[in-house]
Each structure stands twice: as C-alpha cells, then as structure tokens.
Amino acid sequence: MRKICPLLSLLLLSIFPATGFAVEAYQVTAKAWNALGRKDWNGAISHANHAIKVWGAQARQTNSKLGGFAPAKDARKYTNLNEVGTCLLLKGDALRQKGDAKGAIATYELLLRDYQYAQVWDPKGWFWKPAESARKSLAKLKEATAPFKLNVAKKHFTDEQLRFPGKKGICLTMRQPGKTGSAEENLPRLKKVNPYWSYSWGWDQVPNQPANVEFVPMAWGAWSVDGLSKGLRKSVVPHIRSGKVKRFFGFNEPDKKEQANMSYQAALKYWPQLEALKVPLCSPACANPEGINDNSVQGVRGTWMKDFMLEADRRGYRVDYTGVHWYGGTHVQHFKDKMRRIYEKYGKRPILITEFAPADWEARRLSQNRHKTEYVLAFMKEVLPWLERQDWVAGYAWFSFEHNQAVGHTSSLYDAKGNLTACGRYYQSITTENPDGDQSVK
C-alpha cells in the first residue's frame, strides 16, 4: 500500500491550495519522502523533525479532538495531522534503516499514541493510514530486537479439563454488605447477563453464587508464603476437593502500581504454591500483556509478562492459560491481531481475556469519551462472535465500567439503576448455541 512516490508533491499540490500552512507542511513532508527514497536516512529524519517541531502540537490537538478516522471526504481537512503523522512514520522507517531500533520504536509509539488518526492520499485513489504501517513495523521490530517466542507449551490437562462450561464470563466484585460493589448489589447484575463463569478478583465465594455459573477464584496478589498458603488452604482447597473449583487465576495486573504491583521475580516465588492446587492455572493477567505500548495498556510500559513467562518456562513451571487484559479503542482488526499475537507469543496456550472493553483514557468528563455507545456495540457485535469461534480462546469476561466513569461509561453493561444497556442486552444474548447473539439489539 505505502510507496515512496517522486510525483507525490505534484499530486498533493493539486489537492491542497498552494497557500500558507498547508503548502509549508507538505513541502517538508515531500522532502522527507525524497530523502527516504534516496536512502538519505539522516536527511529524512531531519526533515521529519522539522515538521514535528513546527506542527506537532497542533496536530496532536487535532488528533485528540477527532477520536477516530475522519471519513475519506473529510480527511483532507486535517492537513497538519496528516503531514505530521506521515513524517513520524518516515522518521521511524529511517531510524530502522539506520539500525537505531530503540529510536524507531519510540517514534512509532509516538505516532500510535498521539497521531494515530493521520491519513495520507495514495495516487491510486484512496487514503492510507500511517498508524497501520507503524503498527506492523513496530510489531516486527519488537520481535526482532527482543527475539522471544516460547515453544509450544506442554499440556498438563486434557482439552475437556481446560474447557470452561461456556466462553462468556463476567467480572464483578462481591464485597461485604454496605460496601460499593457488594454481593447484594452485583449478584443481580451477574444473573442478568447469563454468564457461564465469573470471578471477583479474590478467592472467597459468596453463598448465593448461582449454581449454573462456575466461580473461578483468584490470588489477586501475594506478600508472604505463609499468608498465601493459609488463604489457599482455608478458602480454595476445600472447594477444589468438593469439585466446585475447577481452575484458578494468577495475579491481577502485577505490572501496574495501582493493582497487585509485584515484580515478576516475586510472582515466580509464589507460583509453585499455586501449582500445588493441581487445577488448571491462568498466568498473571497484565495490563500490558504483549510488551507493546499501544493505547490498550492503560499507560503501563515494560516487559513484565514476557519476563515472567520466559523464566516460568525455563524453570519448568506449569502455566495452562495465558491471561489477557485489554482496554483499547473500537478497531476490530487491531483487537483480533493483538489477541492472536499474544496467543502465538506465549507458547500457544489457550488465552483467557479476563478483562476487556473499549476505553478512552484521555476522557475526563462523560462527554469527552470518543468511543460512542454505538461504536462499542458495533465492536461487540463483531468481536464476541469471533471469540466464540476461536478454539484457542478459552474464555472472555467483559469489564463493565460504571455508568458514571468517563473513560468507559459507553462500554457499561448496566445503567444507573442496574438495568441492562444496549451493550448489556447484546452481551446477555451471546450463548454457546447462538455465538452471534441478537444482532438486532440497538
């Protein structure tokens, strides 16, 4: 799709009036293209840096206000964003060609974070998106600079033992009476979406857990060997012996300071205690499971998951599922591609998406959330049937933001009164027998 075109300047000059800001921005971009075509990597970087310095701030504001790709008929209006996005892509490509992997990664990530809605006219008659090219280059570069792909994991349980009663789950807190997110408040919510399984970020089961909904306990975090051992013996082992507990979830977002906040070495220290439960184990579910800094990772950077899984395999520790959290936008293909990459990366273990929903992390007020409810619903209608049909996806649990949370209220399954929203009604309609759900929900 993307080509270095010597005639690009003449083409765009016919599209954009030769006056003021647009021509100046275009001229700098054209110089960067030409330098890249001549393999003048330093020249391409220099021209790109100039464009970013002059128009970067304005382009960033434009990108933030857009919140999505403009229709083709309107794309030409956002010249500053389009030119800066293109220049960042060219700079990343030039740095990559120079062998500066670290610089290229940082440049691609900047494009994906702040200028992802840039579009560029192709002489064949359509717009292409620099962010898509950057995302592909970034994934390859990450793989090349940190070669990491676990061997296919050895199975310790049969397919039947690993299989959930159904893929659709739900995550809801079950706190004590009187507290926000109590069992009294959330059990009715749980029942409304008809899940096959549920969890509550802990290992204590509530007395009224529906008999037809499998409860999966979790060790949210761990701070001492004795404390973990006592908790497991008291709250988990008896239910394993009775047959009520059939699997167990590892630590919750240990790579995030506001959550379990554990080093991967600490998690490995406690892992043998979880293995001793002798039921299928899900890996820790990280905020950034892939180690790529895109818009789905809540701003969490680093390679926690990679480091944990690599060392767990080296030690021969048992990990039966790969846990995943995801909070990106409503681009369906990006979600699918990321899930498959994670599956491939960590030994082709079945993946468990234990938290996911579109979220706009820049929103500070409800009105600022760029992922409108209709966009989220459309995302669900494509993604959930796809998940139901992937044999390498063991299960998934939608994270229902509260109706008053700016970053994710459009993804909520429940309204202020606890009734199902349109998203909630569609989620309710998904079953093993009807993986498409009720596509007429609006």
C-alpha positions in Angstrom: 0.0 0.0 0.0 2.7 2.5 1.0 5.1 3.7 -1.6 7.7 6.3 -2.0 6.4 8.4 -4.9 8.6 11.0 -6.5 5.4 12.6 -8.0 3.7 12.9 -4.6 4.5 16.6 -4.3 2.8 17.4 -7.7 -0.3 15.3 -6.7 -0.8 16.8 -3.3 -0.1 20.3 -4.6 -3.2 19.8 -6.9 -5.2 18.7 -3.9 -4.1 21.3 -1.3 -4.1 25.0 -2.3 -0.6 26.4 -2.5 -1.1 28.9 0.3 0.1 29.3 3.8 0.4 26.5 6.3 -0.7 23.5 4.1 2.0 24.0 1.5 4.7 24.6 4.0 3.8 21.4 5.8 3.5 19.5 2.6 6.9 20.7 1.3 8.6 19.4 4.4 6.9 16.1 4.1 7.8 15.8 0.4 11.5 16.5 1.3 11.4 13.7 3.9 9.9 11.3 1.3 12.5 12.2 -1.3 15.3 11.8 1.3 14.0 8.4 2.2 13.8 7.4 -1.4 17.5 8.3 -1.8 18.3 6.4 1.3 19.4 9.6 2.9 18.3 8.4 6.4 19.7 11.5 8.2 18.0 13.8 5.8 14.7 12.1 6.2 15.0 12.3 10.0 16.0 16.0 9.8 13.0 17.0 7.7 10.6 14.9 9.8 11.9 16.5 13.0 11.3 19.9 11.5 7.7 19.1 10.7 7.1 17.6 14.1 8.6 20.7 15.8 6.6 23.2 13.9 3.2 21.4 13.6 3.3 18.7 16.2 1.4 20.4 19.0 -1.4 21.5 16.7 -1.6 18.1 15.1 -1.8 16.4 18.5 -4.8 18.6 19.4 -6.5 17.8 16.1 -5.9 14.0 16.7 -7.4 14.2 20.2 -10.5 16.1 19.0 -11.1 13.6 16.2 -11.2 10.5 18.3 -11.3 8.3 15.2 -10.5 8.3 11.5 -12.3 11.0 9.5 -14.4 9.9 6.5 -12.5 10.0 3.2 -14.4 13.0 2.1 -13.2 15.0 5.1 -9.7 13.6 5.5 -8.1 16.4 3.5 -9.2 19.0 6.1 -6.7 17.8 8.6 -3.5 18.6 6.8 -1.4 19.3 9.8 -2.2 15.9 11.4 -1.8 14.0 8.1 1.6 15.6 7.5 3.0 15.1 11.0 1.7 11.5 11.1 3.4 10.8 7.8 6.6 12.4 8.9 6.7 10.3 12.1 6.3 7.2 10.0 9.1 8.3 7.7 11.3 9.1 10.6 10.7 5.7 12.2 11.5 4.0 8.9 14.7 6.0 8.5 15.8 5.2 12.1 15.0 1.5 11.5 17.1 1.5 8.3 20.0 3.1 10.2 19.9 0.3 12.8 18.5 2.5 15.6 15.9 0.1 16.8 15.3 2.0 20.1 14.7 5.3 18.3 12.5 3.7 15.7 10.4 2.0 18.4 10.0 5.3 20.3 9.0 7.1 17.1 6.4 4.5 16.0 4.9 4.5 19.5 4.6 8.3 19.5 2.7 8.1 16.2 0.4 5.4 17.6 -0.2 7.3 20.8 -0.6 10.9 19.7 -1.2 11.0 15.9 -2.9 7.7 15.1 -5.7 9.2 13.0 -3.5 10.7 10.3 -4.4 9.7 6.8 -2.4 10.0 3.5 -3.6 10.2 -0.1 -2.4 7.4 -2.3 -2.1 8.1 -6.1 -4.3 5.1 -6.8 -7.2 6.9 -5.3 -7.6 6.2 -1.6 -6.3 7.2 1.8 -4.0 5.0 3.7 -3.1 5.3 7.4 0.4 5.8 8.7 -0.5 4.3 12.0 -1.3 0.9 10.4 2.1 0.8 8.8 3.7 1.9 12.0 1.9 -0.8 14.0 3.1 -3.5 11.6 6.7 -2.2 11.6 6.6 -1.9 15.4 5.5 -5.4 15.9 8.2 -6.8 13.6 10.8 -4.6 15.2 9.9 -5.6 18.7 10.1 -9.2 17.7 13.5 -8.7 16.0 15.1 -6.7 18.8 13.8 -8.9 21.6 13.5 -12.3 19.9 11.0 -14.1 22.1 8.6 -16.8 21.3 8.1 -19.7 23.7 8.0 -23.2 22.4 4.5 -24.7 22.2 3.6 -25.4 25.8 3.2 -28.9 27.1 -0.4 -29.8 28.1 -0.8 -30.9 31.6 -4.6 -31.3 31.4 -7.0 -32.6 28.8 -8.9 -30.3 26.5 -12.0 -31.2 28.5 -10.4 -30.2 31.8 -9.3 -26.9 30.3 -12.7 -26.2 28.7 -15.0 -23.8 30.5 -18.7 -24.5 30.6 -19.0 -21.7 28.1 -16.8 -18.9 27.0 -18.7 -15.9 28.2 -17.9 -14.8 31.7 -18.3 -11.7 33.8 -16.1 -10.0 36.4 -17.8 -8.3 39.2 -16.8 -7.6 42.8 -18.6 -9.4 45.6 -17.8 -7.2 48.6 -19.3 -7.2 52.0 -22.8 -5.8 52.6 -22.9 -2.0 52.8 -19.8 -1.5 50.6 -19.8 -0.3 47.0 -19.7 -3.3 44.7 -21.2 -5.6 47.3 -22.5 -9.1 46.5 -26.0 -7.8 47.3 -25.6 -5.2 44.5 -23.7 -7.3 42.0 -25.3 -10.8 42.1 -28.5 -9.5 40.4 -26.2 -7.9 37.8 -24.3 -11.1 37.3 -27.5 -13.1 36.7 -28.8 -10.6 34.1 -26.0 -11.3 31.6 -26.3 -15.1 31.8 -22.6 -15.9 32.1 -21.2 -19.4 32.2 -18.5 -18.4 34.7 -17.5 -15.5 36.9 -14.7 -14.2 39.1 -14.5 -11.3 41.7 -10.7 -10.6 42.0 -10.5 -12.8 45.1 -10.8 -16.4 46.3 -13.8 -16.1 48.6 -17.1 -17.5 47.3 -20.3 -15.8 48.1 -23.1 -18.1 49.5 -25.6 -17.2 46.7 -23.3 -17.8 43.7 -25.7 -19.2 41.1 -25.2 -23.0 40.7 -25.0 -22.8 36.9 -22.2 -20.2 37.0 -18.8 -21.5 37.7 -16.8 -19.4 40.1 -13.1 -19.0 39.4 -11.0 -18.0 42.5 -8.0 -15.7 42.1 -4.9 -14.8 44.0 -5.1 -11.0 43.5 -1.6 -10.6 44.8 0.8 -12.2 47.3 3.0 -10.8 50.0 4.2 -13.8 52.0 4.5 -17.5 51.5 2.7 -18.3 54.8 -0.1 -15.8 54.1 -0.8 -17.2 50.6 -0.6 -20.8 51.9 -3.1 -20.2 54.7 -5.5 -18.4 52.4 -5.4 -21.2 49.9 -5.9 -23.9 52.5 -8.8 -22.1 54.0 -10.7 -20.7 51.0 -9.7 -22.7 48.0 -8.6 -26.2 48.7 -11.9 -27.3 50.3 -13.8 -26.2 47.2 -11.3 -28.0 44.9 -11.9 -31.2 46.9 -15.6 -30.8 46.6 -15.4 -30.3 42.9 -16.8 -26.7 42.9 -13.5 -25.1 41.9 -12.1 -26.4 38.7 -9.4 -23.8 37.8 -7.5 -20.9 39.4 -6.4 -17.4 38.2 -3.0 -15.9 38.9 -2.2 -12.4 40.0 -4.1 -9.3 38.8 -2.2 -6.7 36.8 1.1 -7.2 38.7 2.8 -4.8 36.3 0.6 -1.9 37.4 1.3 0.1 40.6 -2.3 0.6 41.4 -3.0 -3.1 41.3 -1.0 -6.1 42.5 2.3 -4.3 41.8 4.6 -7.3 42.1 7.9 -7.9 40.4 7.9 -10.9 38.1 10.5 -12.5 40.4 8.1 -12.2 43.3 5.3 -13.8 41.2 7.6 -16.7 40.4 8.5 -17.1 44.0 4.8 -17.9 44.8 3.9 -19.8 41.7 4.7 -23.3 43.0 2.1 -22.8 45.7 -0.5 -22.2 43.0 0.7 -25.2 41.0 0.2 -27.4 44.1 -3.5 -26.8 43.8 -3.4 -29.3 40.9 -6.0 -27.5 38.8 -5.5 -25.6 35.6 -3.8 -22.2 36.2 -4.1 -19.0 34.4 -1.0 -16.8 34.2 -0.9 -13.4 35.8 -3.1 -11.1 33.8 -1.0 -8.0 32.9 -2.2 -4.5 31.9 0.4 -4.8 29.2 0.4 -8.5 28.2 2.3 -8.1 25.0 5.0 -5.6 26.0 4.0 -3.2 23.2 3.0 0.3 24.3 -0.2 0.9 22.3 -3.5 2.5 23.5 -4.9 -0.6 25.1 -2.4 -1.0 28.0 -3.6 1.8 30.4 -0.3 3.6 30.1 1.7 0.7 31.6 5.0 0.0 30.0 7.5 -2.8 30.2 8.1 -6.5 29.6 6.7 -8.0 32.8 4.7 -10.7 31.1 7.5 -11.7 28.8 10.0 -11.9 31.7 7.6 -14.0 33.8 6.6 -16.4 31.1 10.2 -16.9 29.9 11.5 -17.7 33.3 8.5 -19.8 34.2 9.2 -22.0 31.2 12.9 -22.1 32.0 12.1 -23.4 35.5 9.5 -25.9 34.2 6.6 -24.2 36.0 3.1 -25.0 34.9 1.0 -22.3 33.2 -2.1 -23.6 31.5 -3.8 -20.4 30.2 -2.4 -17.0 29.1 -4.3 -14.2 30.9 -5.0 -11.1 29.0 -6.4 -7.6 29.8 -7.3 -5.2 27.0 -8.7 -1.6 27.1 -8.2 -0.2 23.6 -10.4 1.5 21.0 -13.1 0.1 18.8 -10.9 -1.0 15.9 -11.9 -4.7 15.5 -9.0 -5.9 13.5 -6.5 -4.3 15.9 -8.1 -6.3 18.7 -8.1 -9.6 16.8 -4.5 -9.2 15.7 -3.3 -8.4 19.2 -5.1 -11.4 20.7 -3.6 -13.7 18.1 -0.1 -12.3 18.6 -0.3 -12.9 22.3 -1.5 -16.5 21.8 1.4 -17.2 19.4 3.9 -15.4 21.6 3.4 -17.4 24.8 3.5 -21.0 23.7 0.1 -21.2 22.1 -1.6 -21.7 25.5 -5.3 -21.0 25.4 -5.9 -17.4 26.1 -8.3 -16.1 28.8 -9.3 -12.5 28.3 -10.3 -11.8 31.9 -10.9 -8.1 31.4 -11.6 -6.2 28.3 -13.7 -3.3 27.0 -13.1 -0.2 24.9 -11.9 2.8 27.0 -10.9 6.3 26.3 -8.1 7.1 28.8 -8.0 10.7 27.8 -11.6 11.4 28.8 -12.0 13.4 32.0 -15.8 14.0 31.5 -18.5 11.8 30.2 -18.9 14.0 27.1 -15.2 13.6 26.3 -15.3 9.9 25.7 -14.8 9.4 22.0 -16.0 5.8 21.9 -19.7 6.3 21.5 -22.0 3.6 22.6 -23.0 2.7 19.1 -19.3 2.3 18.2 -18.8 0.0 21.2 -21.9 -2.0 20.4 -20.7 -2.5 16.8 -17.4 -3.6 18.1 -19.1 -6.2 20.4 -21.2 -7.5 17.5 -18.0 -8.3 15.6 -15.6 -9.3 18.3 -17.8 -11.6 20.5 -18.9 -13.9 17.8 -15.3 -14.1 16.6 -14.1 -15.0 20.1 -16.8 -17.7 20.4 -15.4 -19.3 17.2 -11.7 -19.3 18.0 -10.7 -22.7 19.5 -7.6 -21.1 21.1 -9.7 -18.7 23.1 -10.7 -20.4 26.3 -13.0 -17.6 27.6 -13.6 -13.9 28.0 -15.1 -11.5 30.5 -16.3 -8.1 29.6 -15.4 -5.4 32.1 -18.4 -3.2 32.7 -17.3 0.3 33.6 -19.8 2.1 35.8 -22.3 4.4 34.1 -20.6 7.5 35.6 -16.9 6.6 34.7 -15.7 9.0 32.0 -13.1 6.6 30.5 -15.5 3.7 29.9 -19.2 4.6 30.6 -20.0 3.9 26.9 -18.9 0.3 27.5 -21.1 -0.3 30.5 -23.4 -3.2 30.6 -25.7 -1.6 33.2 -27.3 1.8 33.6 -27.6 3.8 36.8 -30.5 1.6 38.0 -28.7 -1.6 37.3 -30.7 -2.4 34.2 -29.1 -3.7 31.0 -27.9 -1.1 28.5 -27.9 -1.9 24.8 -24.4 -3.3 25.2 -25.6 -5.4 28.2 -28.6 -6.8 26.2 -26.3 -7.9 23.5 -23.8 -9.4 25.9 -26.7 -11.3 27.5 -27.8 -12.7 24.2 -24.5 -14.4 23.4 -24.6 -18.2 24.1 -22.6 -21.2 23.0 -25.6 -22.2 20.9 -26.0 -18.7 19.5 -22.5 -17.3 19.2 -23.7 -14.3 17.1 -26.1 -13.2 19.7 -29.0 -10.9 18.9 -27.6 -8.7 16.2 -30.8 -6.6 16.2 -30.1 -5.1 19.6 -29.8 -1.3 19.3 
